[in-house]
Amino acid sequence: MFALPVLGRSVARPTPVPAHPQLSILASPAVWLGLLGSVLTALGELRGQQLLVGVIGAEFRVPLIVTGITALAVAWGLLRPRPGEGVNLVGVFVLWALPLLLLPPVLSTDAGSYADLGWMINQGFSPYEQGLGTTGSPFAYGRAWRGTTSVYPALSLELFAVVVKLTGAHAYWSVVALRSLAVAGAAMLLWSLPRIARRIGADPDRAVWLAVLNPITLIHGIGGEHIDLLMVGLVGVALAVALTPFGLVTGAMLIGVAAAVKQPALLAAPVVAGLAFLGKPRAWARDLGGAAFAVVIAVGAFVGVSELTGLGLGWLEGTGDPSRSATPTPAYLLTALADAVGLSASSDTLMLVGQGLSVLLIGGLYLRFGAGQPLRFLGVAALISVLGLGSLREWYLLAPLAFLGLSRPGRWVNAGVTLLVPLFAVYGCFREYLRLPIITSMLYASTLALAVVASISLVTWTRRERVPVR
């Protein structure tokens, strides 16, 4: 680090991180292992569509997918960027994503529900007034949500409608085509994260590795087609723009656009101000005023985009609240643990306590890091909001994973992420496909996650032992 004098004070300018030497992706065994994982996952999903009958037995469907995701997780861990070695991570992402692109949605029915919502709009219905699955669409939607009105913001609904219209409302290909929105989000991350990293002195390869190459992004973001990946990609672009001249206003407006895709993007609004003022002496009045200004601009853009679509803010009264379904939140798991040992605990009470603590933690994090280390705040705050503020679905982790790689969140957070990624990458195989109870699914997924971490550690240790001492 060296100091840049500003107004009589020294402000640290980040030292650029040296680029990792690029090796051919075909020369890396880990790359081939990850490709094998994607192919096995694809074979399992195709068998689930009654294809490959006579080639693969029905009893092998879930084992194939579990093995594939586990292989992807191990390969991801082995490709962690290290000094003196590296591969072209963009090329690896393309290679690993290719087997997933034409599949039906992986481990989720959300994309079918997206298509149903798009169908509604094209038929002249408002998803804020008409229930899911009640307009005669040809799409296989999430049956648990039949009759509920949408909680998705207006821009995402319009995007669903455009894709369904362009693909002729085809029962299969329209749903597959919705994956293009997730791919666009990944492309935005691949464009924005290295630029942000180089500007702040972080490691571009580590940022891309953690955000885009992890098995949650591949399996749930790309494979599952979740709109969260587009939201995260737009946030990445907004943060990159925030580091340019006049970035405070334009970055905040882009956050508003991202929130019109999915609401949690608004958490990044104050971060735009932190990045816009990065490198300047700390000034609480300016920092807090800038954050408030960015939030107002972002909310204004969110409302403006929603109104321009003609759908408005009807999601505020939507009945398809994801918190109505049980998910493996810390509150749920603590309640189950209390019941197991004979204690009385209310899941609702623990959820309220957890939400209160999460809000306090996020507020404290902003006061500690919001101005000086805004990306550290964003990554950790996004992780806290996923774990503590409501329901917990695997793809909700896309947001914290996208931005934790741009900061140094601390040893404990890094260790937790290393375990959470393989755990939640594979959890849905047991919960969604085998219909096992949440606790049982978590136990199986945790066991596999620990095996993944142990395998990565063992291979890494073996590599180091083979390096000759000079």
N, C-alpha and C positions, 0 to 999 in steps of 0.2 A: 504493500500500500504506500502511496505517497500523497502529500497534502497539497491541496489547491487553495490559495489564499482568497477568501471572499469577505469583503467588508471587514477586514481586520481579524478574521477568524479563519482557522484552518478546517477545511471540510475534506474528509477522506474521499479520494477517488478510487474506485475499485481497480485492482490490478487484473488485467485480462487473464483468463485461464488458458493455458496452452492447449492447442488442439490435440486430440488423441490421434496417433497414427492410424490410418485407415487400412484395414486388411480386407481382402476379398471376402464377401459374405459366404461364398461357396467353400472357403477354406476353414470355416468355423464349425466344429461339431455341434455347438449349441444352436446354431442357425438351423441345421438339419433336424435337430431334435424338436425345435419349435414348429418347423414345417410339418413334421410327422404328427405332432399334437393337433395342428389345425386339420390335417387330413383325417385323422381318426375321429375328431369331433364332427367333421362333415359327413363321414360315413355313418356315424351313429344317428345324426339328424335325418339323413336320407332314409335310413331304415325306419325311422319313426313316421315317415310319409308313405310307408308301404312300398317303397322302392327297394331294390336289391333283395327282394324276397327270393329265397332259394339260394342266395349267395351268403347272406348274413342272417343268422337266426334272431328272432325277436328278443330272445333273452340276452343277446350281446349288445343291444342298443345302448343302454345306460352305461355298462362297463366300458364301451368304446369311448363314450363322451367323457366319462370320469378320467380314463387313462389319457385321453387327448388333452384335457384341461390341465391335468397334473404335469404332463410333459411340457406344455407351454409355460407353466409356472416355473419349472426347474430351468428351462432354457432362458427364460427372462432373467432369473436370478444370476445365471452364469454369464450373461451378457452385460452385467452391471459395468459401466465404464470405469476403467482403472488406469492409472498412469502408465504410459508406455504401450498400451494396447487398446484396440477398439475396432469396430466395423462400421460400415455405413448403416446407421440405424433406420434411416428412411427406406433404404432398400429392403432391410429385414422386415419392416412393418408391411410393406407391399407384399412381400413373399408370404408372410404369415396370414395376411388378410385375404389373399386371393381365394383360398378354398372355401371361405365363408360367404363370399359375395352373393351367390345365387341360391343360397339356402333359404328355407322358411325361417321365421324368427326363432332364435335359439333361446331356450329357457324362459320364454315369456310369450304372452299373448297380446302384449301392448301394441305391437305394430298392426295387428288385425283391428284393434280398437281404434288406432289412428286412422286406418282406412275407412272404418265405419263412420267416424266423425267427418272425414273428408267427403264421403258419399252424402251425408246429411246436408252439408253446405251446398254441394252441387245440385241437390234436389230441392233447394230452397228452404230448408229447415235450419233453425238455430240450435246448435248443440247445447246452448245454455237454457233452452226451453224444452227440447225433445230428448227423451231418454235414449241411452246407448242401446243399439240392437233393436229398435222399435220401428225402423223405417224401411225394412225389407232389403237391406244391402246384402251383397253376396259374400260378405267377409266373415271369417271366423274370429269373433271378438272375444274379449274376456267375459265369460258367462257370469262370473261373480258380480260384475258391474252392470248387468242388464238393467235398463230402466233409469240409471243414474244420469244426471246432467253433468256436463264437462267442467273440470276445474283447470283445464289447460288455457293459457292466455290466447288472445285472438290471433296473433301472428302465426303461432304453431298450427292452429286450426286451418288457417288459410293455406299454409304450406301443404298440409295434408290434402286439402281439396285440390290444389294444383297438381300434385303428383297423381292422385286418383284420376283426375280428368285427363291428364296427358297419356295415361296408360289404359284408358278405356274401361276403367272400373273392373279390371280383370281379377278374378278371385285369388289368383296366385301372384301374377306378375306385378300387380299394383302394390301388393304388400311388400314384395321383394324390392320394388323400386323405391319404397320409402327409406330403404337403407342408404340411398344417395344423400339424404340429409345428415345421417351420422358420418358418412364418409367425408362430406363437406366440412363437418366440425373437426374431424381428425386432420384434414388438410390445413385448416386454419391454425390448429395447434402446431403443426409441423412448420408453418410459416412464421408464426408469432413467437413461439417460445425461444428459439435460438437467438432471435433479435433482442428479446428482452434480456436473456442471459448474458449476451455479449455486452450489452449496455451497462449492466449492473455488476459485471465481473463474476458471474456465476458460470458453471460448466454447462454449455449448451447440450452436450451429449447426455449428461445426467438428467437434465430437464426433459429431453425427448424420451429417454429411456423410461423414466418414471411415469410420464404423462400418457404416452401413446403406445409403448411397446408392452405394457403390463397386460396380463390375461383378462383383467376386468374390462379394459378398454376394448380388447379384441373380441372377447366372448359376449359381453353384455352390451358394450357400446356399438361395435360393428355387427356382431352376430345377432344380438337382441334388438338392434335398430332403435335404441332409445334416443329420444329427442334431447335428452340431457347432454349428449355429446355435441350436438349443434350449439346448444346454449354455452357450453364450456369453450368451444372454439371461438364463438363471438366475443366472449369475455377476454380470451387471449388476445384477439385482435384489438379490442378496446384498450387493454393494458399496454400493448405495443404502441398504439397511437398516443397514449397518454405521455409517453416519453419523447414526443416530438413537439416542436413549437405549436402553441395553441392547443396542446393536447388535453388540457383540463376540460374544455367544453366538448370537443369532438369525442374524446374518450368517454365522458359521462353520457353523451347521447348514444354512443354504441352500447354502453351498459344497458340503457333503457330498451334498445332494440333486442338485446339478449334476453332481458326480462320479459319481453313480449313473446319470447319463445318458451321460457320457463322462469318463474318468479324468483328462485333463489339467486339469480344473477345479481340482484340488487345488493347483495352482501359485498360485492366488489366495488360499489360506487365510491365509498370513501377512499379506497385504495388508489383510484385514479388521481385524486388530489395528492396522496402521498408520493406517487411516482412523478407527478408534474412538478412537485417541489423538491424532488430528490437532489441532494448535493448542495442545498441551501441551508444556511444556519437555522436551527430550530427556533420557531416562534409560535407559541401556543395559539395566539389569537388568529394568526394567518392559517395555521394548520387546521384548526377546528373550523374556522370560517370557510376554508377551501373545501373541507370534507362535507360540510353542510351544503355548500353551493353545488358540489358534484352530486349529492343525493337528490337535491331539488331538480337539477337538470335531468338526471337519470329517470326519476319518477315522472317528470313532465314528458320525456320522450316515450316512456312506457305507455302512459295514458294516451298521448297523441297517436302513436302507432295503433293502439287498440281501437281508438275511435275512428281512425281512417279506414279500418277494415269494415266498419259498419257493425261489428259485433260488440264493441264496447268492453265493459268490465263485468260481464255476466258471470264470469267464473267465481266472483265473490259469493254468489248464491248457489254454486254448484253442489250437487249431492254426492259426487264421486270422490269423496275425501279418502285418500289412501290410508289415513290413520284408522279407518274403520276395520281394516284387516290386521290380524296379528302378525307381527314381524319380530325378528330376534333383536329387539332393542335392549340396551342395558336394563331398562326397567322391567321388561318381560323376563329376561334371564334372572334378574335378582328375585322377582316374584316366584319363579319356578324353584329357585334355590331355597328360598324361605319355606315354601311348601314342602320341599323334600326333607327339611330338617325339623318340620313340625311347627314352624313359626307362622304367624298370621301377617300377611302383607297384601296391600291393595296395589294392583298394577297401575290403576289410574292415579293413585296418590304418588307412587314412585315416579310416574311419568311427569306429573306436575312439578315435583321436587327437582327432577332432572332438567326439566325445561327452565326452571328458575335459575338453577346453578349454571346451565349453559349460557343463558343470557348474561349473567354476571361475569362468567369467564370470558365471553366474547368482548364485553365492555372493557374488562381489565386488560385483555390482550391489545385492544385498540389503543388504550392510553399508554401501554408499554411499548408497542411496536408500530402502531398505525402510521406515525409520521416518519420515524427513522428507518424502519424495516417493514414497509407496507406489505411486501409479498410474503414475509414470514407470518404476519398477521392473517393474511388471506388464507394461506394453506392450512394453518392450525385452526382458525375460526371455522373454515368450511368443514374440517373434520369434526369439530365439536358440534356443529349444527346438525351434521348427518347422524351422529351418535346420540345426541341428546334432545333434539327439538321435536321429533315426531316419529313417523314410521321409518324403518331402515330397510331399504332395498339395495341390492348389490350395486346397481348402476348409479346410485346416489354418491358413491365413492369416487366417481369420475372427477368431480370438482376438486376435492382436496388433492387427489393424485396429480391433477394437472398443474398445480402451483406449488406443491411442497418441494419439488425439484429445483425451484428457483431460489430457495432459501436454505438456511441451516436450522431446521426446527428443533434440533436437539436429539440426543441419543435415544431417549425413551420413545419419542414420536417415531423416529426411524425404525426402531425395533418393532413397534406396534404395527406400522405399515407393512413391514416385511412379512409379518404373520397374517395380517388382515387380507392382503391381496390374494394369496392362494386360498385362504379360507372362504372368502366370499365369491371367489371365482367358481368354486366347485360346489358351494352350498346348495344351489338351486337344483343340481342333479338329484339330490336326495329329497328335497322339499317339494319341488315342482313335478318331477318325473316319477319318483317312487312314492310320493305322497306320504312321506314319513313325518312324524311330529317334529315341531321346531327344535326341541331339545335334542332329539335323536339325530336330526340332520346336522345340528351344530357340532355334536360329538364326533360324527363321522368326518365332517369337513375339517374340524380342528385337528383330528388325527392325521389326515392327509396333509394339512398345512404344516404341521410339525415335521412330517416326513420330508416334505419339500424343502423346508429350511435346513434340516439336517443333511439332506443330499447336497444342497448347494454349498453348505459349509465344508462338507467332506471333500468335495471336488476342488473347492478353492484352496483348502489346506494342502491337498495333494499337489496341486499346481505349484504352490509356493515351495514345497519341499523339493520339487524337481529343479527349481531354478538354481543354477550353480552359484556358489558364493565366490565373489571376486575379492 
